[in-house]
Amino acid sequence: MTDQISIKTEQLSIGYRSDLIKDIGLSVRPGKIVILIGPNGCGKTTLLKTLTGELKSRGGVVYIDGEDRNSLKASEIAKKVSLVMTYKIKPELMTIREVVEIGRYPYTGNLGILSDADKEKVREAMEWTDVADLGSELFSNISDGQKQRVLLARAICQEPEILILDEPTSFLDIRHKLDILTKIRAFAREKNVAVLMSLHELEIARNLSDTVVALGEGAIQMIGSPEEVFTEGFIRKLYHIENIDTQLLGAMPWMDNLENKDVTINKNAAKDMPEMVDNISYNRSNHKAKVIMIQGTMSNAGKSVIAAGLCRIFSDEGFKVAPFKSQNMALNSYITKDGLEMGRAQVMQAECARIEPQAIMNPILLKPTSDVGSQVIVNGKVVGNMKAMEYFQHKKDYIRDILDAYDKLSNMVDIIVVEGAGSPVEMNLKKDDIVNMGLAQMLDAPVLLVGDIDRGGVFPQLLGTLDLFEQEERDRVKGLIVNKFRGDSRLFEDGVRILEERGKTKVVGVVPYMQVKLDDEDSLSERFEKREVKEFDIAVIRLKHISNFTDFDTFEQLEDVSLRYITSPEELGAPDMIIIPGSKNTLADLREIKENGIADAVIKKAQSGTCIFGICGGYQMLGRRVEDPFGVEDGGTETGLGLIPVDTTLENEKVRTVFSGKVMSATGVLKNLTEKPVQGYEIHMGKTVPYEEATLFTSEQTGYCVGNVYGTYIHGFFDKKEIVSTVISDISKNQGKNISTQAVKDYSLFKDSQYDILAKELKESLDMDYIYQMMGIDSNR
């Protein structure tokens, strides 16, 4: 590298939905360290992410080595710019060496196969940052200080010309701060790398920087040497502490030049900045993923399924893939290996992508608890219950969580398939949109728009949606998909022509109506429609606030088994088995089934020997009573069905854990389940205990049973072949029936076979070469 400007901006404007800072002119030279300072919320991280390309700029130009960043390919940028952010990334089940190896991906191609030369670069970087002896350790198991050194090693082996760091000393004690800062300074000087970082610690900024950029009040307030910037008058004005006693801080470096003169804030500094510090660079992360977004004309148009199928297709072709949905409203959720909660749709998509489900794939999850409110889950953890209006007033506050989650995911994969929600043109909801076009703009994602022809009106669906888009939004739609077409797709050739002519947008494919069995997303699911009664009949009580109804999908493998969802005692009939599923409002649903007569009907069936099974909220309802002393749901106490001698108290703290145990002792017709292994997960806010002697059904006090009535908190109880076969076979024999269970597979294997069918159908229906081109991937890959 020569002594040139490594990274530079001209008239750059940054922000999310509006300009946060305008007319930024920065430059950073090789071998120099430029540090951003300023109060919280002044735009330091936003500036860094904009300059790296993670956030789309609102105007202006970013130059890397004199070339417009937008003219460079992502692979070219990744070889020049490396990024280390503050968030605590958690690559699941990745060793430290594997994390560092990500830094070589710009040189390895899509499959990430390292050459001997690449491995040598990794070794050198790990030795230089003193993490070589940790190579086989899991990244998730080391300290924050060690993680920062690992991330620096990853950046170093990328061989960048520009290194960008956001608060690199966050989470670190004094020793680890010294260690990481010493490494950064040595890297800049020895490798002649341009370094730009943000810091809150003013004493470090003063001692480490060659140049300081001070941000505040929507502008760059000053650029200069540490001596010029760190004067008491200026720092007090910058941080709005002119009249605040700072004795608790002790002697600070900016107090060294105690000139109590008035310092004027320069509102035009952004325009007048010297070239010494005129900018920042690109690179969303060391391994920036390509992105494609799937939006639909309405709920249940097929977004989730199309996204899932694309995940499997990309995975089949050798790419590392992950799904992403910024905000999901769903009744079905899942617990990850690290005890975090996420929507089932993204779990299905992750399974299609052959990647471990992680909460960052669905950073905001809303679980309806009433007609007007939901439980809000952020990054896998409950933050509380909110009414709809309250959430809409605060949802823009979660943009940071969404973008941080996306950024972490982008570090880990080649392609991210993003799913929207509902319709993108609900005009009353477009303000502060974080899930459809608002998100697409933040991610700079090309969009495929899906319409459902099976429900009729696909022309007004697609053309009407396009018409309601703003021009910028419409330009982002690169293709249309006609979904759920019944019959010969050649009959729709005129329809394709009409859509393309009137919509001025390519129809990427006409997808047939598919008979694949997948985990559904919401209560519009076709599985809730009335179904015929087969030789072995399972009746599932369709609660108003039903949740995790995918627990029973495994039974659909068997042709002789019917799985019916019933809403009245008249629909119950004479089932071989009754299941009461989970609920997001146990008290309200329990009250309703008592009022509509279902509870009495279930009690009578239990008295006659019918097998009754309750999962989670359904298990709570089978007990003597459910109490809500803390107002977790509706408050008060509700009498249960009294079929299992247990009482439940709803508690504020939510249990979220993966379960691996066994059936301790099964009574009645399912006695052969005893000692069989069970794997699943718990999601509940209640504690259930027996009030008299009862038989422990599932281990760790997660369930009890009496006679032919069984209750457990374990979601996924029926996912194993051995469990399903025993349940169907033993109940059948008890009823004098002979139902074959030879076709039963572990549910994970059954789902995988369905994902392959889905991918095959989509690949035959969609113009995949065009889709790859949309994402900027060579179609001749």
C-alpha positions in Angstrom: 0.0 0.0 0.0 1.1 3.5 -0.7 0.6 6.6 1.5 -2.8 7.3 0.0 -6.2 7.7 1.5 -7.6 4.3 2.3 -11.2 5.3 2.9 -13.0 8.5 2.3 -16.5 10.0 2.2 -18.0 12.9 0.3 -21.3 14.6 1.4 -22.3 11.4 3.2 -25.7 11.4 4.9 -26.6 8.6 7.4 -29.6 7.5 9.4 -32.4 4.9 9.5 -35.7 6.5 8.5 -34.4 10.1 8.4 -31.1 11.9 8.3 -29.1 11.5 11.6 -26.0 13.3 10.3 -25.5 15.0 6.9 -22.6 16.0 4.7 -20.0 13.9 6.3 -16.5 14.2 4.8 -14.0 11.9 6.4 -10.7 10.3 5.4 -8.4 7.8 7.0 -4.8 7.2 5.8 -2.8 3.9 6.0 -1.1 3.3 9.3 -3.2 5.9 11.1 -5.8 5.5 13.9 -8.9 7.7 13.8 -11.3 7.5 16.8 -14.9 8.6 17.0 -16.2 10.0 20.3 -19.5 11.5 21.4 -22.5 11.0 23.6 -24.8 7.9 23.4 -27.0 8.1 20.4 -24.9 10.6 18.5 -24.4 8.3 15.5 -21.0 6.7 16.0 -22.2 3.1 15.3 -24.6 4.2 12.6 -21.8 6.0 10.9 -19.5 2.9 11.1 -22.2 0.6 9.8 -23.1 3.0 7.0 -19.5 3.3 5.9 -19.1 -0.5 5.9 -22.3 -0.9 3.9 -24.3 -2.6 6.6 -26.7 0.3 6.6 -27.6 2.0 3.3 -26.5 5.6 3.2 -29.1 8.3 2.7 -26.8 10.2 0.3 -23.2 10.8 -0.7 -20.4 8.5 -1.7 -17.9 6.2 0.1 -14.6 5.6 -1.6 -12.3 2.7 -0.8 -8.8 3.1 -2.2 -10.2 5.8 -4.5 -13.0 3.7 -5.9 -16.7 4.2 -5.3 -17.7 1.4 -2.9 -20.9 0.7 -4.9 -18.9 -0.1 -8.0 -16.9 -2.8 -6.1 -18.0 -6.4 -5.8 -18.7 -7.7 -2.2 -15.7 -10.1 -2.6 -13.4 -7.2 -3.5 -14.6 -5.1 -0.5 -14.2 -8.1 1.8 -10.5 -8.3 0.9 -10.0 -4.7 1.7 -12.1 -4.0 4.8 -12.5 -5.9 8.0 -15.1 -5.1 10.7 -15.2 -6.0 14.5 -18.4 -5.0 16.2 -19.3 -4.7 19.9 -22.1 -7.3 20.1 -21.3 -10.7 21.7 -21.5 -13.0 18.7 -22.4 -16.6 19.4 -21.5 -18.9 16.5 -23.2 -22.0 17.7 -20.9 -25.1 18.0 -18.0 -23.3 16.2 -14.5 -23.7 17.5 -12.2 -20.7 17.9 -10.2 -21.8 14.8 -13.4 -22.0 12.8 -14.4 -18.5 13.8 -11.0 -17.2 12.8 -11.1 -19.1 9.5 -14.2 -17.0 8.5 -11.6 -14.2 7.8 -10.3 -16.2 4.9 -13.7 -16.7 3.3 -13.3 -13.7 0.9 -10.4 -15.8 -0.7 -12.0 -19.3 -0.6 -15.2 -19.1 -2.6 -18.7 -20.2 -1.6 -17.8 -23.5 0.1 -15.3 -22.0 2.4 -12.6 -24.6 1.8 -9.2 -23.3 3.0 -6.0 -23.9 1.1 -2.7 -24.6 2.9 -1.8 -20.9 2.4 -5.1 -19.9 4.0 -4.5 -22.2 6.9 -1.1 -20.6 7.4 -2.7 -17.1 7.5 -5.1 -18.4 10.1 -2.3 -19.8 12.2 -0.2 -16.6 12.0 -3.2 -14.5 13.0 -4.0 -16.7 16.0 -0.4 -16.7 17.1 -0.2 -12.9 16.8 -3.2 -12.4 19.0 -2.2 -15.1 21.5 -5.2 -17.4 20.8 -3.3 -20.3 19.1 -3.6 -22.5 22.1 -7.4 -22.1 22.2 -8.1 -23.3 18.7 -10.2 -26.3 19.6 -12.2 -24.6 22.3 -15.8 -23.6 21.5 -16.1 -19.9 20.9 -19.2 -19.7 23.2 -17.2 -21.1 26.1 -14.4 -18.5 26.3 -14.3 -15.1 28.1 -15.3 -11.8 26.6 -11.6 -10.7 26.5 -10.6 -13.9 24.7 -13.5 -13.4 22.3 -12.3 -9.9 21.4 -8.8 -11.3 20.6 -10.4 -14.1 18.5 -12.4 -11.5 16.5 -9.3 -9.5 16.0 -7.5 -12.6 14.8 -10.4 -13.2 12.3 -10.0 -9.6 11.1 -6.2 -9.8 10.8 -6.2 -13.0 8.7 -8.5 -11.3 6.3 -5.5 -9.1 5.4 -7.5 -5.9 5.3 -6.2 -2.5 4.3 -8.9 -0.9 6.5 -9.9 -2.1 10.0 -13.1 -0.8 11.6 -14.0 -1.4 15.2 -17.1 -0.4 17.2 -16.3 -0.1 20.9 -13.6 -2.9 20.9 -13.0 -2.5 24.6 -16.6 -3.1 25.7 -17.1 -5.9 28.2 -13.3 -6.0 29.0 -11.4 -5.4 32.2 -8.3 -3.3 32.4 -5.9 -6.1 31.5 -7.8 -7.2 28.5 -8.3 -3.6 27.4 -4.6 -3.1 27.4 -4.0 -6.3 25.5 -6.5 -5.6 22.7 -5.5 -2.0 22.3 -1.8 -2.8 22.1 -2.6 -5.4 19.4 -4.7 -2.8 17.5 -2.0 -0.2 17.6 0.7 -2.7 16.6 -1.4 -3.9 13.7 -1.9 -0.4 12.4 1.7 0.5 12.6 3.3 -2.8 11.5 0.9 -3.6 8.7 0.3 0.0 7.6 -3.5 -0.6 8.1 -5.9 2.3 8.3 -7.9 2.0 11.6 -11.2 3.7 12.4 -13.0 2.9 15.7 -15.5 4.3 18.1 -14.8 4.6 21.8 -16.5 5.8 25.0 -13.4 5.8 27.1 -12.0 9.3 26.5 -8.7 8.6 28.2 -8.0 5.7 25.8 -9.2 7.8 22.8 -6.7 10.5 23.7 -3.7 8.2 24.2 -4.4 5.9 21.2 -5.6 8.2 18.4 -3.8 10.1 15.7 -7.0 12.0 15.0 -10.2 12.4 16.9 -13.7 13.0 15.3 -16.3 14.3 17.8 -19.9 13.7 16.9 -22.9 15.4 18.5 -26.2 17.1 17.9 -26.6 15.7 14.4 -23.2 16.9 13.1 -19.4 16.4 13.3 -18.5 19.0 15.9 -14.7 18.9 15.6 -11.9 17.0 13.9 -8.4 17.4 15.2 -5.5 16.1 17.1 -6.1 14.7 20.6 -4.5 17.9 22.1 -7.0 20.0 20.1 -10.1 18.1 20.9 -9.5 17.2 24.6 -10.0 20.5 26.2 -12.3 20.8 29.2 -14.6 23.5 27.6 -15.2 21.5 24.4 -15.7 18.1 26.1 -18.2 19.6 28.6 -20.2 21.1 25.8 -20.0 18.0 23.7 -21.4 15.8 26.5 -23.7 18.4 27.9 -22.0 18.5 31.3 -21.2 22.2 31.5 -22.9 22.7 34.9 -22.5 19.2 36.3 -20.0 18.4 39.1 -17.5 15.8 37.7 -15.5 15.1 40.8 -16.7 11.5 40.9 -14.8 10.9 37.7 -11.5 11.9 39.2 -8.8 13.5 37.1 -9.7 12.9 33.5 -7.4 13.5 30.5 -9.6 16.2 29.1 -9.1 18.1 32.3 -5.3 18.5 31.6 -5.9 21.6 29.5 -8.0 23.5 31.9 -8.9 26.4 29.8 -12.3 27.5 31.0 -12.8 29.5 27.8 -16.0 29.3 25.8 -15.7 26.8 23.0 -18.0 27.3 20.0 -19.5 24.1 18.5 -18.7 24.1 14.7 -21.9 23.2 12.9 -20.1 23.1 9.6 -17.2 20.9 10.7 -18.6 18.0 8.6 -18.1 20.0 5.4 -14.7 21.5 6.4 -13.0 18.4 7.7 -9.4 17.8 6.7 -8.7 14.8 4.5 -6.9 13.3 7.4 -10.2 11.9 8.7 -12.7 12.0 6.0 -14.5 8.7 6.2 -15.1 5.1 6.9 -15.5 1.9 4.9 -17.7 -0.9 3.8 -18.0 -4.5 4.8 -21.0 -5.5 6.7 -18.8 -8.1 8.4 -15.9 -10.2 7.5 -18.2 -12.6 5.7 -21.1 -10.6 4.4 -24.0 -12.7 3.3 -26.1 -12.1 0.1 -29.7 -11.5 0.9 -33.1 -12.1 -0.7 -36.5 -11.1 0.8 -39.8 -12.9 0.3 -42.9 -10.7 0.8 -46.5 -11.7 0.3 -49.7 -10.0 -0.8 -51.5 -11.2 2.4 -51.1 -13.5 5.3 -50.8 -17.2 4.4 -49.9 -16.4 0.7 -47.0 -18.8 1.1 -44.1 -16.6 2.2 -42.9 -19.1 4.9 -43.0 -22.1 2.5 -41.3 -20.3 -0.4 -38.6 -19.0 2.0 -38.1 -22.5 3.4 -37.9 -24.1 0.0 -35.3 -21.5 -1.1 -33.3 -22.3 2.0 -33.2 -26.0 1.1 -32.3 -25.2 -2.6 -29.4 -22.9 -1.6 -28.2 -25.5 0.9 -28.3 -28.3 -1.7 -26.1 -26.2 -3.9 -23.4 -25.8 -1.4 -24.2 -22.5 0.2 -24.3 -21.8 3.9 -27.9 -20.4 4.4 -29.9 -19.0 7.2 -33.5 -17.7 7.5 -34.4 -14.3 9.0 -37.7 -12.7 10.1 -37.4 -9.5 12.0 -40.8 -9.7 13.7 -43.1 -12.7 13.8 -46.5 -12.9 15.3 -47.1 -16.6 16.0 -48.8 -19.1 18.3 -46.1 -21.7 17.8 -42.6 -21.2 19.3 -39.5 -23.2 19.9 -36.7 -23.3 22.5 -33.1 -23.2 21.2 -30.2 -25.1 22.7 -29.2 -22.0 24.6 -32.7 -21.7 26.1 -34.0 -18.9 23.9 -37.4 -18.7 22.3 -38.2 -18.2 18.6 -40.9 -18.7 16.1 -41.5 -22.2 14.6 -41.6 -20.9 11.0 -38.0 -19.8 11.3 -37.1 -23.2 12.9 -38.6 -25.0 9.9 -36.7 -22.7 7.6 -33.5 -23.3 9.6 -34.0 -27.1 9.3 -34.4 -26.6 5.5 -31.1 -24.7 5.5 -29.5 -27.5 7.6 -28.4 -25.0 10.3 -29.1 -25.0 14.0 -32.1 -22.7 14.9 -31.0 -19.5 16.7 -33.1 -16.7 18.2 -31.2 -14.2 16.1 -33.1 -15.6 13.1 -36.3 -14.2 14.7 -35.3 -11.3 17.0 -38.8 -10.1 17.7 -41.5 -12.7 18.5 -45.1 -11.6 19.4 -47.3 -14.3 21.0 -51.0 -13.2 21.2 -52.4 -13.5 24.7 -55.7 -11.8 23.9 -57.5 -10.1 21.1 -55.7 -6.8 21.8 -52.3 -7.9 23.3 -49.3 -10.1 23.0 -46.3 -11.3 24.9 -43.3 -9.6 23.5 -40.1 -11.6 23.1 -36.9 -9.9 22.1 -33.8 -11.9 21.2 -35.4 -15.0 22.7 -36.3 -13.5 26.1 -39.6 -12.2 27.3 -39.7 -8.4 27.9 -43.3 -8.3 28.9 -46.9 -8.1 27.7 -48.1 -5.2 25.5 -51.3 -4.0 24.1 -51.2 -3.6 20.3 -51.1 0.2 20.5 -48.4 0.2 23.1 -46.2 -2.1 20.9 -46.7 0.0 17.8 -45.6 3.1 19.7 -42.4 1.3 20.7 -41.6 -1.0 17.9 -39.1 1.3 16.3 -37.0 1.0 19.5 -36.3 -2.6 18.4 -34.5 -1.6 15.2 -31.2 -1.9 16.9 -32.0 -5.4 18.1 -33.1 -6.4 14.6 -30.1 -5.1 12.8 -27.6 -6.5 15.4 -29.2 -9.9 15.0 -29.0 -9.7 11.3 -25.4 -8.6 11.5 -24.5 -11.6 13.6 -26.2 -13.9 11.2 -24.5 -12.2 8.3 -21.2 -13.2 9.8 -22.0 -16.9 9.7 -23.5 -17.7 6.3 -23.3 -17.0 2.5 -27.0 -16.3 2.0 -29.8 -15.0 4.2 -33.4 -15.6 3.1 -35.6 -12.9 4.8 -39.4 -13.3 5.2 -41.8 -10.4 5.5 -45.1 -10.5 7.4 -48.7 -10.1 6.3 -49.1 -7.6 3.5 -46.5 -4.9 2.8 -49.1 -2.4 1.9 -51.3 -2.2 5.0 -51.3 1.6 4.7 -52.1 2.3 8.3 -49.1 0.2 9.5 -46.4 1.4 7.1 -45.1 4.0 9.4 -42.0 2.8 11.2 -42.3 -0.5 9.4 -39.6 -3.0 10.6 -40.7 -6.2 8.9 -41.6 -5.5 5.2 -40.3 -2.7 2.9 -38.9 -0.8 5.9 -36.7 -3.8 6.6 -35.9 -4.4 3.0 -34.6 -0.8 2.8 -32.5 -1.2 5.9 -30.9 -4.4 4.5 -30.9 -3.2 0.9 -32.6 -6.5 0.0 -34.1 -7.4 -3.4 -37.7 -8.6 -3.0 -39.8 -11.4 -4.5 -43.6 -10.8 -4.1 -45.8 -13.9 -3.6 -49.5 -14.1 -4.5 -51.9 -16.9 -3.7 -54.0 -17.9 -6.7 -55.8 -20.7 -4.9 -57.7 -18.1 -2.8 -58.7 -16.2 -5.9 -57.9 -12.7 -7.1 -54.2 -13.1 -7.8 -54.2 -10.2 -10.3 -55.5 -7.6 -7.9 -53.3 -9.2 -5.2 -50.1 -8.7 -7.1 -50.9 -5.7 -9.3 -52.7 -3.9 -6.5 -49.8 -4.4 -4.1 -47.4 -3.1 -6.7 -49.6 -0.1 -7.3 -49.8 0.8 -3.6 -46.0 0.7 -3.2 -44.0 4.0 -3.3 -41.8 4.1 -6.4 -38.7 3.3 -4.3 -40.4 0.3 -2.8 -41.7 -0.9 -6.2 -38.2 -0.7 -7.7 -37.1 -3.1 -5.0 -39.5 -5.8 -6.2 -37.4 -7.8 -8.7 -39.9 -10.6 -9.3 -43.4 -12.0 -8.8 -44.4 -15.6 -7.8 -47.8 -17.0 -8.4 -48.3 -19.6 -5.7 -50.6 -22.6 -5.1 -51.7 -23.1 -8.8 -53.9 -26.1 -9.3 -53.6 -27.9 -12.7 -51.3 -27.4 -15.7 -49.3 -24.2 -15.3 -49.3 -23.8 -19.1 -52.9 -22.7 -18.7 -51.7 -19.6 -16.9 -49.3 -18.4 -19.7 -51.6 -15.6 -20.6 -51.8 -14.7 -16.9 -48.0 -14.4 -16.7 -48.0 -12.1 -19.8 -50.7 -9.9 -18.2 -48.8 -9.6 -14.9 -45.5 -8.8 -16.6 -47.1 -6.2 -18.9 -49.2 -4.4 -16.3 -46.8 -4.9 -13.4 -43.6 -4.2 -15.4 -42.1 -7.0 -13.3 -40.9 -10.4 -14.2 -42.9 -13.4 -13.1 -40.2 -15.7 -11.6 -42.4 -18.7 -11.4 -45.8 -20.4 -11.1 -45.7 -22.7 -8.2 -48.1 -25.6 -8.0 -50.4 -26.4 -5.1 -48.2 -28.8 -3.1 -49.3 -31.6 -0.8 -46.3 -31.3 1.5 -46.7 -31.5 5.3 -44.8 -28.7 7.0 -45.0 -26.9 10.3 -47.6 -24.2 9.8 -47.3 -20.6 11.0 -50.7 -19.4 12.1 -54.4 -20.2 12.7 -55.2 -19.7 9.0 -53.7 -23.2 8.6 -55.6 -25.6 6.5 -55.2 -28.3 9.2 -57.9 -26.6 11.2 -60.5 -27.3 8.5 -63.0 -30.1 9.0 -61.5 -33.5 8.2 -62.8 -37.0 7.8 -62.7 -39.5 10.6 -60.3 -42.3 9.9 -59.9 -45.8 11.5 -57.8 -44.3 14.3 -59.1 -40.9 15.3 -57.3 -38.2 17.3 -59.3 -35.2 18.4 -57.3 -32.1 19.3 -59.2 -29.4 21.3 -58.9 -26.2 19.2 -58.4 -23.6 22.0 -58.9 -20.0 21.2 -55.3 -19.2 22.2 -53.9 -22.5 21.0 -50.1 -22.6 20.8 -47.5 -25.1 19.5 -50.1 -27.2 17.7 -47.2 -28.6 15.6 -46.6 -30.9 18.6 -49.0 -33.4 16.9 -48.0 -33.1 13.2 -46.1 -36.3 13.5 -49.3 -38.3 13.5 -50.1 -37.2 10.0 -47.5 -39.6 8.7 -50.0 -42.4 9.1 -52.7 -42.8 6.4 -55.1 -44.6 8.8 -54.9 -41.8 11.4 -57.1 -38.7 11.4 -56.0 -35.6 13.3 -59.1 -33.4 13.8 -59.3 -30.0 15.5 -62.6 -29.6 17.3 -64.4 -26.5 18.7 -67.6 -28.0 20.2 -68.7 -31.2 22.1 -70.8 -32.1 19.1 -67.7 -32.4 16.9 -65.9 -34.6 19.4 -67.5 -37.9 18.3 -65.9 -41.1 19.5 -62.1 -40.5 19.2 -59.5 -43.0 20.2 -57.4 -40.3 21.8 -58.1 -36.7 22.9 -55.3 -34.1 23.1 -55.6 -30.7 24.9 -52.7 -28.6 23.4 -50.7 -25.7 24.7 -52.3 -22.3 25.3 -51.1 -18.7 25.4 -53.9 -17.9 27.9 -54.7 -21.0 30.0 -57.2 -19.4 32.2 -59.3 -17.9 29.4 -59.2 -21.1 27.4 -60.0 -23.2 30.4 -63.0 -21.0 31.2 -64.2 -21.2 27.6 -64.1 -25.0 27.2 -66.0 -25.2 30.5 -68.6 -22.8 29.2 -69.0 -24.4 25.8 -69.3 -28.0 27.2 -66.1 -29.4 25.8 -64.6 -29.8 29.3 -67.6 -31.9 30.5 -67.4 -34.0 27.3 -63.7 -34.7 27.9 -64.4 -35.7 31.5 -67.0 -38.1 30.4 -64.7 -39.6 27.8 -62.0 -40.0 30.5 -64.4 -41.8 32.8 -65.2 -44.2 29.9 -61.5 -45.0 29.5 -60.6 -42.8 26.5 -56.9 -41.8 26.4 -56.6 -38.1 27.3 -53.3 -36.3 26.8 -52.5 -32.7 27.8 -49.4 -30.7 26.7 -48.2 -27.6 28.6 -51.4 -25.4 29.0 -53.5 -28.5 28.3 -51.7 -30.3 31.1 -52.4 -27.5 33.5 -56.1 -27.7 32.6 -56.3 -31.4 33.4 -55.4 -30.6 37.1 -57.6 -29.5 40.0 -57.1 -25.7 39.6 -55.0 -23.0 37.9 -54.1 -19.9 40.0 -52.8 -16.6 38.7 -51.9 -14.6 41.8 -49.5 -12.3 39.9 -51.8 -11.4 37.0 -49.6 -13.2 34.4 -52.7 -13.8 32.4 -56.1 -12.7 33.6 -55.6 -13.1 37.3 -57.7 -15.1 39.7 -58.3 -18.8 39.9 -60.0 -21.3 37.6 -61.1 -24.8 38.4 -59.6 -27.4 36.2 -61.0 -30.7 34.8 -59.8 -32.6 37.9 -58.4 -35.6 36.0 -54.9 -35.4 37.4 -54.2 -34.6 41.1 -52.1 -31.5 40.5 -52.4 -27.7 41.1 -50.8 -25.0 38.9 -49.6 -21.6 39.9 -48.8 -19.2 37.1 -45.5 -17.3 37.8 -43.8 -14.2 36.4 -40.6 -16.0 35.4 -40.9 -18.0 32.1 -39.4 -21.5 31.9 -37.4 -21.9 28.7 -35.3 -25.0 28.5 -34.4 -27.9 26.2 -35.5 -31.2 27.7 -33.8 -34.6 27.5 -35.2 -37.2 29.8 -37.6 -40.2 29.8 -41.0 -41.5 30.7 -40.6 -42.4 34.3 -43.8 -44.5 34.8 -46.7 -44.6 32.5 -50.1 -45.9 33.8 -53.0 -47.4 32.0 -53.1 -48.1 28.3 -49.8 -46.5 27.6 -47.8 -48.4 30.3 -45.4 -49.5 27.6 -44.1 -46.0 27.3 -42.3 -46.5 30.6 -38.5 -45.9 30.4 -38.7 -44.7 26.8 -36.5 -41.6 26.1 -38.1 -38.2 25.5 -36.6 -35.1 23.9 -38.2 -31.8 23.5 -38.4 -28.4 25.2 -40.4 -26.5 27.9 -42.0 -23.1 27.4 -44.3 -22.1 30.2 -44.9 -19.6 33.0 -46.4 -22.0 35.6 -45.4 -24.4 38.3 -47.4 -27.6 38.6 -47.2 -29.8 41.7 -49.3 -32.8 42.9 -51.5 -32.2 46.0 -51.8 -35.9 46.7 -49.9 -39.0 45.6 -49.6 -39.2 41.9 -47.6 -41.1 39.3 -44.6 -39.2 37.8 -45.0 -39.4 34.0 -42.1 -37.5 32.6 -38.8 -37.0 34.5 -37.8 -33.8 36.4 -41.4 -33.3 37.7 -42.5 -32.2 34.2 -45.6 -34.4 34.1 -47.9 -36.7 35.9 -50.5 -39.3 35.0 -53.5 -41.2 36.3 -55.0 -44.2 34.5 -55.4 -43.3 30.9 -54.9 -39.5 31.5 -51.5 -38.1 30.9 -50.0 -34.6 31.2 -46.6 -33.1 30.5 -44.9 -29.8 29.9 -42.7 -31.3 27.2 -43.3 -29.9 23.7 -42.1 -32.4 21.1 -43.1 -35.4 23.2 -44.4 -37.3 20.2 -41.5 -36.5 17.8 -39.7 -39.8 18.3 -40.8 -42.9 16.2 -40.7 -45.1 19.3 -43.2 -42.9 21.2 -45.6 -42.6 18.3 -45.5 -46.3 17.4 -46.2 -47.2 21.1 -49.1 -44.7 21.5 -50.9 -45.8 18.2 -50.2 -49.5 18.6 -51.2 -49.8 22.3 -54.4 -47.7 22.0 -55.4 -49.6 18.8 -55.0 -53.0 20.5 -57.0 -51.8 23.5 -59.7 -50.8 21.1 -59.6 -54.0 19.1 -58.1 -52.3 16.1 -55.0 -53.2 14.1 -53.2 -50.0 12.9 -49.8 -50.4 11.2 -47.1 -48.1 12.3 -44.3 -49.4 10.0 -44.3 -46.1 8.0 -43.6 -44.0 11.1 -40.3 -42.2 11.2 -38.7 -39.9 13.7 -40.4 -36.6 13.0 -37.2 -35.0 12.1 -36.6 -37.5 9.3 -40.1 -37.2 8.1 -39.8 -33.4 8.0 -36.5 -33.7 6.1 -38.2 -35.8 3.4 -40.9 -33.2 3.1 -38.3 -30.4 2.7 -36.7 -32.3 -0.1 -40.1 -32.6 -1.9 -40.7 -28.9 -1.4 -37.2 -27.9 -2.8 -37.7 -30.2 -5.8 -41.1 -28.6 -6.7 -39.8 -25.1 -6.3 -36.6 -25.7 -8.3 -38.7 -27.0 -11.2 -41.1 -24.0 -10.9 -38.8 -21.0 -10.3 -36.3 -19.3 -12.6 -33.3 -20.0 -10.2 -30.8 -18.4 -12.5 -32.7 -15.1 -12.3 -33.0 -15.4 -8.5 -29.2 -15.9 -8.2 -28.7 -12.8 -10.4 -31.1 -10.8 -8.2 -28.7 -11.5 -5.3 -25.6 -10.7 -7.2 -24.4 -14.4 -7.4 -23.0 -15.7 -10.7 -25.6 -17.9 -12.3 -22.8 -20.1 -13.6 -21.6 -20.8 -10.1 
